[in-house]
């Protein structure tokens, strides 16, 4: 064996033992006739000691070790004179008696430390070295632990894990598909699944009753910190259940995970908030409840005075109250104004009212409104002396609310209110079933075309489809959508009606989803499901802002794997074999 122990397990109780360790040189230092080497493996770090007075040749060999050399060392466990309380192995060291260099290393392009000097690009290029860092490795260990806990929980609840295919047919509804050419069927293409949605519904028709899968999914979409072109989701489906059954079970699963992994007790019953309420109060269908600053609509107070045209022409005026920030300087307020005017936010301007500690009021609109009117705003906002009120307005109600939401989150960030060690979870329910697409100039499914309409709203499908609510639900934690799902349509006629509203001809619906429509003719059970984003889940539990360090080999913000240099062109021979030609547009 190359080792008898790992670099993280030896303790003072092991003193006197003869051991063999193997790993990588973290660092080395010479002190007089002594050389100290920190040896690292996946499990921890152990200090090695080479003494010139005991073995000159061995010490000279140790002095030639460079960072990241892979070595094997034998020696005796001894109590350290100068202990290191920050290391689990800090009470002991290994008095080396034998050294074997297993593999030399070139000088690494960055330090393999928690606080590395490597930027994102260089770390992604040398990801195999970045994965040696404890900070990154811990995230993958956390990911492993979560998947084990999830599998065990679902197994105990009688779920069966079924693998669904990766090569499927293209269904262009929703995000863009990644497509794969077929050599054996020239001119035809597979698609990589955006989710196993239709396949898991077919499993319910097949009578599997409770299914889950840790599923790889693919979407060719623009990337953000919480998006990757390939991602993993905990995909689940259940038969003979209603919405509350699903919410109750998976709330129980999340409660179990938070307790086991973070030692956090979630409430026995999580809040359920409708989509409409969430948009009105927070301007988001994934509200961050770790802090207040709820929206207050000010139309009745500020519109129609005839003094301020911006507000008089608005269809929405809303504000947030920022406690204790009336002391903000003009420079700070100008920075906030510049922030909301950024293209990513899109507001035309920002109105502020400072209710100072001494009772005076200073506002960017005080020449348009009387002190009495500004006092009305103070009362309606629930503001106190010392508070700052920030107001946005606009023609489109929800668009302006989203802008105000971005400002609210920015203020929460600036004031340190978004504590990564505090967890506020809730369910968002009663989503709109459809949303209007300016690009497509038609109604689109808010989630997907298999989502069940609220039974109370089914009559509106004919007259006001935009008002129909969906039997859908999202699990939200700290302002992040971690998972979501819905009750599914299991009636062929209702499914056909959905396709009609979405602009599908019967021929197009059959061409894309005929297998599912036909399956529903053979006794489809009522069923529902949801999927949790595993990458997002891990990032929340790890307290990270990005999902990239929760994935072993992620893509960058351009969707590229800089380590593998992918995507890349393929050879003319491969193109010829696929009977394809590439013609790039100018």
SVG drawing of the C-alpha trace seen along z (x, -y; Angstrom):
<svg xmlns="http://www.w3.org/2000/svg" viewBox="-66 -74 90 76">
<polyline fill="none" stroke="black" stroke-width="0.4" points="0.0,0.0 1.1,-3.5 -0.1,-4.7 -1.2,-3.4 -3.0,-6.6 -4.4,-9.8 -3.0,-13.3 -6.1,-14.3 -6.6,-11.4 -3.5,-11.2 -3.8,-12.6 -1.7,-12.7 -3.1,-9.3 -1.2,-7.9 2.2,-9.1 4.9,-6.5 3.3,-4.7 5.2,-3.9 3.1,-5.3 3.3,-5.9 1.6,-8.9 1.2,-10.0 0.1,-13.3 1.2,-16.6 3.7,-19.1 1.7,-22.2 4.7,-24.1 8.2,-23.5 10.5,-25.7 14.1,-25.3 15.0,-26.3 18.7,-25.7 19.3,-21.9 15.6,-21.1 13.3,-21.0 9.5,-21.1 7.1,-20.0 3.3,-20.3 1.9,-17.2 -1.7,-17.5 -4.2,-15.0 -8.0,-15.2 -8.4,-14.6 -6.1,-17.3 -2.5,-18.4 0.2,-16.8 3.6,-18.3 6.7,-16.3 10.1,-16.8 13.4,-16.1 16.4,-16.4 19.9,-16.9 21.4,-15.7 19.7,-12.4 19.9,-11.8 21.8,-14.3 21.0,-12.6 17.3,-12.4 17.2,-16.0 19.0,-17.0 16.4,-15.0 13.6,-16.9 15.2,-20.3 14.7,-19.5 11.0,-19.1 8.9,-21.7 5.3,-22.8 2.8,-20.1 5.4,-17.3 3.6,-14.0 5.5,-12.1 5.3,-9.1 6.8,-9.4 7.3,-6.9 8.2,-7.9 7.1,-8.0 4.2,-10.0 5.6,-12.5 4.1,-15.2 4.8,-18.7 6.6,-21.2 5.0,-24.1 1.4,-23.1 -1.0,-24.5 -4.5,-24.8 -5.9,-25.7 -5.2,-22.3 -6.9,-19.1 -3.5,-17.4 -1.8,-20.3 -0.7,-18.4 1.5,-16.0 4.2,-15.7 5.9,-12.9 9.6,-12.4 10.5,-11.2 12.7,-8.2 12.1,-7.5 11.0,-9.7 9.9,-8.5 9.2,-11.1 6.3,-9.6 6.0,-12.4 7.6,-15.8 5.6,-18.9 6.1,-22.0 5.6,-25.3 1.8,-25.7 0.3,-28.8 -1.3,-29.8 -1.1,-29.0 -3.1,-25.9 -4.4,-27.8 -7.9,-28.7 -7.1,-32.4 -5.4,-31.8 -3.7,-34.3 -5.3,-32.8 -8.1,-34.6 -11.2,-32.9 -9.9,-32.3 -6.6,-30.8 -8.3,-28.6 -10.8,-27.3 -8.0,-26.6 -6.2,-24.5 -9.3,-23.3 -7.6,-20.0 -5.3,-22.0 -8.0,-24.3 -9.9,-21.2 -6.9,-20.4 -7.8,-23.5 -9.7,-22.7 -12.3,-25.5 -13.4,-23.9 -13.1,-20.3 -15.4,-21.0 -18.1,-22.2 -17.9,-18.9 -17.9,-16.9 -21.0,-18.9 -22.6,-18.1 -21.9,-14.4 -23.4,-14.4 -26.5,-16.2 -27.1,-13.7 -26.7,-10.8 -29.2,-12.4 -31.6,-13.1 -31.4,-9.5 -31.9,-8.0 -34.8,-10.2 -36.6,-9.5 -35.9,-5.8 -37.5,-5.8 -40.6,-7.5 -40.9,-4.7 -39.5,-6.6 -37.7,-4.6 -34.7,-6.0 -35.0,-5.7 -32.5,-6.9 -34.1,-8.6 -32.4,-9.1 -30.0,-11.9 -30.6,-11.8 -34.2,-12.8 -36.3,-14.7 -36.2,-18.5 -39.1,-20.4 -38.4,-24.1 -40.9,-25.4 -39.0,-27.3 -35.2,-27.6 -33.1,-26.7 -32.1,-23.0 -28.6,-21.8 -28.8,-19.5 -26.7,-16.5 -26.4,-15.3 -27.1,-11.7 -24.6,-9.9 -27.0,-7.0 -29.9,-9.3 -28.3,-12.0 -29.9,-15.4 -31.6,-14.6 -30.8,-15.6 -31.2,-14.5 -31.6,-17.1 -30.2,-17.1 -33.0,-17.2 -33.8,-20.6 -35.5,-18.3 -36.9,-14.8 -40.4,-16.4 -42.4,-14.3 -40.4,-11.1 -41.2,-11.2 -44.9,-11.8 -44.8,-8.7 -43.4,-6.8 -46.5,-7.9 -48.7,-6.5 -46.6,-3.4 -47.7,-3.0 -44.3,-3.7 -46.1,-5.9 -43.1,-7.6 -40.0,-8.4 -36.8,-10.4 -33.5,-11.0 -30.4,-13.0 -30.7,-14.2 -28.3,-16.0 -30.1,-18.8 -29.0,-21.1 -30.1,-24.6 -28.5,-26.7 -29.2,-30.1 -27.4,-33.2 -25.4,-32.6 -25.4,-34.2 -23.8,-33.3 -26.5,-30.8 -26.7,-29.3 -24.7,-26.8 -25.3,-25.2 -25.4,-21.8 -26.7,-21.5 -28.1,-18.9 -31.5,-18.7 -33.2,-16.4 -36.2,-15.5 -39.3,-13.9 -42.8,-12.9 -45.7,-11.3 -49.1,-9.9 -52.4,-10.2 -51.4,-13.4 -52.5,-17.0 -50.5,-20.2 -50.5,-20.1 -49.2,-16.5 -46.2,-17.5 -45.5,-20.6 -45.8,-18.8 -43.4,-15.9 -40.7,-18.1 -40.9,-20.6 -40.2,-17.7 -37.2,-16.8 -35.8,-20.3 -36.3,-20.4 -34.3,-17.2 -31.5,-18.5 -31.2,-21.8 -31.1,-20.0 -28.6,-17.4 -26.2,-19.6 -26.5,-23.0 -28.0,-22.2 -30.9,-24.6 -34.5,-24.0 -36.9,-25.2 -40.4,-26.1 -42.9,-23.2 -45.0,-24.9 -43.4,-27.2 -45.2,-30.3 -47.1,-30.0 -47.3,-33.3 -49.2,-33.8 -47.3,-35.1 -49.5,-38.2 -48.8,-38.9 -45.0,-38.4 -44.9,-40.8 -46.9,-43.4 -44.9,-43.2 -41.4,-42.5 -41.4,-42.8 -40.2,-39.3 -41.5,-35.7 -38.5,-34.7 -38.5,-37.2 -35.7,-37.5 -37.3,-37.5 -34.2,-37.9 -34.9,-41.6 -37.8,-44.0 -38.2,-47.0 -41.5,-45.8 -43.0,-47.9 -45.6,-50.5 -47.7,-51.7 -48.0,-55.5 -50.3,-56.2 -53.1,-57.7 -50.6,-60.1 -48.3,-61.2 -50.3,-61.0 -52.7,-63.5 -51.5,-66.6 -50.7,-68.4 -47.3,-69.5 -45.0,-66.6 -45.5,-65.3 -43.4,-62.2 -45.7,-60.9 -48.9,-62.2 -48.3,-60.1 -47.2,-56.9 -49.2,-53.8 -47.2,-52.7 -45.5,-54.6 -43.9,-52.6 -41.3,-53.0 -39.2,-51.2 -38.2,-52.5 -34.5,-52.1 -34.2,-52.3 -31.6,-54.6 -30.3,-55.9 -31.5,-59.5 -27.9,-60.5 -27.0,-59.4 -24.9,-62.0 -25.7,-63.6 -22.9,-61.5 -24.4,-58.2 -27.8,-59.2 -26.3,-60.0 -24.7,-56.6 -28.1,-55.0 -29.6,-57.0 -26.8,-55.9 -27.4,-52.3 -31.2,-52.3 -30.4,-54.0 -28.0,-51.2 -29.3,-49.2 -29.6,-46.1 -32.1,-47.9 -33.7,-50.3 -35.3,-53.0 -35.4,-56.6 -34.6,-58.1 -34.9,-57.8 -36.8,-60.0 -35.6,-60.2 -37.1,-61.6 -34.9,-61.9 -36.8,-62.1 -34.0,-63.4 -33.4,-62.7 -34.2,-66.3 -37.7,-66.1 -36.7,-68.1 -37.4,-66.6 -35.2,-66.8 -36.3,-65.4 -35.6,-65.6 -39.3,-66.5 -39.9,-68.8 -40.5,-71.8 -43.4,-69.8 -45.1,-68.6 -46.2,-70.3 -44.7,-69.4 -48.2,-67.9 -48.1,-65.6 -44.5,-64.4 -45.8,-63.8 -48.5,-61.6 -45.9,-59.6 -44.0,-59.2 -47.1,-57.8 -48.0,-55.5 -44.4,-54.2 -44.3,-53.6 -41.1,-55.7 -39.5,-57.1 -37.2,-60.0 -33.8,-58.9 -35.2,-56.8 -34.7,-57.2 -37.5,-56.6 -36.6,-55.6 -39.3,-55.8 -39.6,-54.6 -42.4,-55.1 -43.2,-53.9 -45.8,-53.1 -45.6,-49.3 -46.6,-48.1 -44.7,-44.8 -41.6,-46.2 -41.4,-49.0 -41.8,-46.6 -38.9,-44.5 -36.8,-47.6 -37.7,-48.5 -36.9,-44.9 -33.4,-45.3 -33.0,-48.5 -34.3,-46.7 -31.8,-43.9 -29.0,-46.3 -29.8,-48.2 -30.0,-44.9 -26.5,-44.0 -25.1,-47.4 -26.5,-47.3 -25.3,-43.7 -28.8,-42.3 -28.4,-39.3 -26.7,-37.0 -25.6,-33.8 -25.9,-31.9 -29.5,-32.8 -32.2,-30.9 -35.7,-32.1 -37.7,-29.7 -41.2,-29.8 -43.4,-28.5 -44.7,-30.7 -48.0,-29.5 -50.7,-30.5 -48.5,-31.6 -50.1,-32.9 -50.5,-29.9 -49.4,-32.0 -47.2,-35.0 -47.1,-37.2 -44.0,-37.0 -43.1,-40.2 -40.6,-38.3 -43.1,-35.6 -46.2,-37.9 -48.2,-35.2 -49.0,-33.7 -46.3,-31.3 -46.4,-28.8 -45.0,-30.4 -43.6,-27.0 -44.4,-24.4 -47.4,-23.4 -48.2,-20.4 -49.1,-22.5 -52.6,-22.1 -54.7,-25.2 -56.4,-26.0 -59.8,-24.2 -61.6,-27.3 -60.1,-29.2 -60.7,-26.6 -63.7,-28.6 -61.4,-31.5 -59.3,-29.5 -61.8,-30.5 -62.3,-34.1 -59.3,-35.4 -56.5,-32.9 -54.1,-35.5 -56.0,-35.6 -55.8,-31.8 -53.7,-30.7 -51.5,-27.6 -51.4,-24.8 -47.7,-25.4 -45.3,-26.0 -41.7,-27.2 -39.5,-26.6 -37.6,-29.8 -34.7,-30.3 -33.0,-33.6 -34.2,-35.1 -33.2,-32.1 -35.6,-29.8 -34.2,-26.4 -37.0,-24.2 -40.3,-24.2 -43.1,-22.1 -46.7,-21.7 -49.7,-19.5 -49.8,-18.0 -52.6,-17.8 -53.6,-14.2 -56.7,-14.7 -56.1,-14.5 -58.8,-17.1 -57.5,-19.6 -54.0,-19.1 -55.2,-19.7 -56.9,-22.9 -53.6,-24.1 -51.7,-23.5 -54.4,-25.4 -54.0,-28.5 -50.3,-28.3 -50.7,-28.4 -50.0,-24.8 -51.9,-23.3 -53.2,-19.8 -50.5,-18.5 -47.7,-20.4 -48.9,-19.2 -49.0,-15.6 -45.6,-15.9 -43.9,-17.2 -45.9,-15.6 -48.0,-12.9 -46.3,-10.2 -47.6,-11.9 -51.1,-12.8 -51.5,-9.2 -50.3,-7.9 -52.9,-9.9 -55.6,-7.8 -54.6,-4.8 -55.7,-5.6 -53.3,-8.4 -53.3,-8.9 -53.5,-12.4 -49.8,-13.2 -47.5,-16.1 -43.9,-16.7 -41.1,-19.1 -37.4,-19.5 -34.8,-21.1 -31.6,-22.6 -28.9,-20.6 -26.2,-23.1 -28.2,-26.0 -29.0,-23.9 -25.3,-23.2 -24.4,-26.9 -26.9,-28.0 -25.8,-25.4 -22.2,-26.4 -22.9,-30.2 -21.6,-30.9 -22.8,-33.5 -22.1,-31.4 -22.8,-27.7 -19.5,-27.3 -17.5,-26.2 -20.2,-23.5 -19.5,-21.8 -16.3,-19.8 -15.7,-21.1 -17.9,-24.2 -18.1,-26.4 -17.2,-30.1 -19.7,-33.0 -19.4,-32.4 -20.4,-28.8 -16.8,-27.6 -14.7,-25.0 -11.4,-26.7 -9.6,-23.6 -10.8,-21.3 -11.1,-24.2 -14.7,-23.3 -16.8,-24.0 -14.4,-23.7 -14.5,-23.0 -14.6,-19.3 -12.5,-17.9 -13.6,-17.8 -13.7,-14.0 -16.2,-14.1 -18.3,-16.6 -18.2,-14.4 -19.2,-11.4 -22.2,-13.3 -23.0,-14.6 -22.9,-18.2 -21.4,-21.4 -20.7,-24.5 -21.6,-27.9 -21.2,-30.7 -23.2,-33.8 -21.3,-37.1"/>
</svg>
